[in-house]
Amino acid sequence: MTSSNWQPTASIDTLKQRAKIIAQIRQFFADRNVTEVETPQLALHGVSDPYLVSFKSRYVGPESAEGRDLYLQTSPEYAMKRLLCAGSGCIYQLAKAYRNEEGGRLHNPEFTMLEWYRIGFDHFALMDEMAELLQGVLGCDEPERMSYQKAFMRYLNCDPLAESLESIRQRVMDLGVADYAAEETDKDALLQLLFNFCIEPEIGQQQPCFIYHFPASQAALAKIHSVDPRVAERFEVYFKGIELANGFHELADAHEQAERFAADNAKRLALGVEMMQPDQNLLSALEHGLPDCAGVALGIDRLIMQALGKTQLQDVMAFTVKNG
């Protein structure tokens, strides 16, 4: 029986528009003398983030006759930082990225990510540049900027940097998820729920919104603020209720990075998920020296979806996991 499942999920006209937007992005970086690079999608190490699940494959070949695990990369970050340490200068990459257990209107396990690093930039300078890119692609107004603390104060009358775990838990219970809140001991997990349910739907409705200076406990790979150690030099970008990007004034200290890998693994152990061996190549590169820089990862499929007025990722992707 003939099936129509072979057809692309996006129209051919949409795919042509997608190609034009990607060409526009490449021109944006060419105009700024930022070099396009390519790094492996399969690597020896997966990401340590406790809430990201990497696809794992088994390689058998020269020097690996017994087999060796390789991981599809959730982002090209580690390899790109090694290039920066080797003297690449400012770089960007349009890469496929892979995250297991993700699917739905705004997720596909394989997606396209734009990641770029600017030497000599802090997170505010990178927000300036990203605002230019967003305005060019989306045709939107100048993005709004708001600190994480200010967003909680505005929409929840709550100071996320000062309120206790018990107070935050009660606020989450008021959302009607008492069973979850009663068991959760991680303040950041509870804050994320409040952010998702009470703040994300409110911000960035007319123009994109940068949320910056997340709690230091949510620093990921960002520097801790030199004046206010309660916060990290990290930002996220939201538009019409959708997260588009995550950026950092990049952590350059190899020792602190190793400690963060260890903390991530402790959390992964507590969550019952596979622990990840620290990427020693990244740590060695950081010891050699990462130039002061800021970097950001932007979801291209989501960006194009919003640029073209679509409502789900499959409307801007040739094929998704459902018909790949």
N, C-alpha and C positions, 0 to 999 in steps of 0.2 A: 504494500500500500504506500502510495506517495505521501510524504509528509512535507509540510512547509517549514519545519524546524530548521532547515538549512539556511533560511533567509536571515540576513543581518537584523539585529534588533533596532538599529537606527536606520533612518532613510539614507539613501545615497546622497541626497542634497545636504542632509545634516552632516554627514561624514566629510563632505567637501568643505562645509563651513568650519568644521573642526580642524581640518588641515590648514585653513587660512589663519585660524587663531594660533595654532602652533607655530606657523611661519612668522606671525606677528611677534610671538614671544621670543623666538630666536633672533629676530631683528632687534628687539629691545635690548638684548644682551650684546649683540654685535655692535650696536651704537655706543655701548658703554665699555667696550674692549674687555668683556668677560668671556673667558675661554670655555667652549663646550667640551666636556670630557665624557668618557665612558668607563664604567667600572664593572666588575663581575656581579652577576645576579646570584651565582652560587658561591658560597664562601664557607670557610671552616667554622665560623662562629655565627650564631644567631643573636638576636637582640636580647638584652637582659631585662628590658621593661617587663614587669610582672604581669601586665595586662595585655601584652601582645603575644600571639602564638605564631611561631615560625613554621613553615613547611620544611620537612626534613626529607632528604633523599640519601641513598646509599651509593657511593662511588666505589667501583672496583676497577683498578688500572695500575699502571706503573707506579711502584713504590706504595701501592695500596692494595696488594693482593688479598689481604684479609678484609678489605672493605673499610671505608671511612665515611662518617656522616658529613654531609654538606647541607647547608641551609640556604633556602631562597631568602633573599634579603627583604626585610620589611621597609628598608630605605637604604639609599647608597651612602649614608652618613659616614660610617667608619672608614670606608675606602677613600672617600673624598677628603677626609681629614688627613689621611696618610699622604695624599697628593699635596695638600696644603703644606704639610711639614716638610715635604721634599722640595718645596719652592715653586709650586705651580702658579702662584698668583691667584687672582680672583677667578673662580670657576663656577659653572653651572652644569646641570645634567637633567635631561628629560628621560626618566628611567621607568621601566616597569618595576613595580613593587608588589609584594605578596604578603598577605596576612590571613592566616587560617581562622576559621570560625567566624568569618565576616561575610554577611550577605544581606540583601534587602534593597529597599528603594535607594539608599545612599551608600551602599557598600557592595563591593564585588571582591572576591579573594585575590584577583589580579587586577591592578589598576595602574594608572600613569601618574607619576609624581614628578614635580619640578622642584629641584633642590639647588640652592645656590649659596655661595659664601663670598663675603666681601671683606677683604683685608682692610684694617683701619676703621671699620664701622663698628659702632656699638648697636644695641637693639633699637635705639631711637632712630639712628641714621638708616638702618635697614627698613624700619617702618616707613620712613619717608620714601625710599625707593620702591617699596612694595605698593605704597599708595599710588605711585605713578603707573605701575604695571596694572593694577586693578582698575584705575580710571580709564586706561587705554583699552583694556579688554572688555570691561563691563559697561563702559560709558556712564559710570556712576559719578556722584559728587565726591568731594574730598572725604575720606573716611573719618569717622569719629574716633576719639581715643579716650579710654577710661581705665583707671587702675582696677585690679581685681578687688581691692578693698573698697573702692568707691562704688563698684557695681553692686556688691553685697549691701553696702550702706543704703544705696538708692532704692533697690528693689526688695530688700528684706529687712532693712533697718537693723543690720547685723554686722559686726566687725569680725571677719573671718580670722584675723590675726590675733584677736584677743579673747574671743568667746571660748569657753571650756568645751571639752568633748561632750559632756552631759547636756549642755545648752544646745549645741549643734544637733545632737541626737534627738532632742525633743522637737526641734524644728523639722527634722526629717519625719519623725513620727506623725507630726501634724499634717504631713502630705498624704497620710493613709498607707504608709508602708511600715507599720509598727513592727511586724515580724522581722523584717530585714534589719531595721534600725536597732532593735533590742540586742541583736547578736553582733553587730558591727562594732569593732573597737578601733578601727582606723579612721581618724578624724578626716583625713583627706578624701577617703571614699565617701563619707557623709557629705562633705563640702561639694564633692563632684555631683552628687545627687541633687543638692540644692541648686547648683549652677545649672544643671541640665533641665530641671523642671521649672525653675523660677526666674532664671536670668536669660538663658539662651533664647527663649521665645520672645523676649522683650527688646533685645539689642539688635542693632544692625538692620532694622527693617527698611529704612529709607536709603541708607548708605552703609557700606561696610563699617564694622566696628572693631578696633584693636583693643583687646583686653591685655594689660601688661602688669608686670610685677606680681606674679603668682607667689604663693607662700614658698619659703625656702625648702620646705619638705616636698614640694612638687617641682624642684629645680630641673629634674631630668639631667640634661647635659649642659645646663646654663650656669654662668657664674652667679655667685651670691652677691647681692648688692653691697658695694663697699661702704655705704653710709648707713643703710638700714638692713642689717643681717636677717631680718625676719622675712625678706622677700628675695626672689631670684630675678635676674635680668632676662626674663622670658616673656614672650607674647603669643597670643593666639588671635586669629582673625575670624569674624563671624559676619555672615550676610544672609538676611532673610531666614534666620533660624538655623543656618547650616554652618558648621565649622569648615573653614577653607584651609587654614594654615597654622603652623606651629613654628615659632622662631626663637633663637637664643643669641645672646652675647656669649660666645662659646667658652666653655670651661677648657683651660689649657694646662692645668696642673695634673700630671700623671698620677701622683700619689692620691689626690682627692678623687680622681676618676676611678682608680682601683677600689677605693673605699665605697664609692657609689655602686660599682659592680657587685661588691660583697653585700651591700645593703639590699640591692635588688634580688640577689639570690636568696637571702634570708627571707624576704617576703615571698618569693616564688616557692620556697620550701614550705612556708606556712600555708600557702594557698594550695599546695599539693600539685604544682605544675613542675615540669622539667627544669632543673637548674641549668644555667648556661655558663660554660667555661669563659672566663674573661678573655677578651681579644688581646693577646699579648702583642700582636703587631701594632695595634692602635696605641697601646700603652707605651711601647718602645718609640713610636713616632712622636707621641706627646713629650716623652723625655728628651727627644732630639730638639723639639721646640715647635709649637703651633703658633704662628703669628697671631697677634691680636685681631680677631675677626668676629663677625656675626653671620649666622646662617639661618635659613628658613626652608621648610618643606611645605609645598603647596599642592593640594589635590587637583590635578588638571581636569579630571572628568567632572568633578563638582563645579569647578570654575566654568567650564564650557557649558554645562547644564544650565547654570544661571545666566550665562551670557546669551544663550539661545532661548531662554524662557521655557526650558523643559522641566519636568517634575520628577524624573527618576534617571539614574545613571544609564540604564539600558537604552534610553532614548538618544544617547550621544556616544555609545560604544558599538563597534561593529558586531561583536559577539560577547556574551557574558558566560558565566559558568553554566547557566541553564542550557545554552545551545552551542557551547564551544566545541 
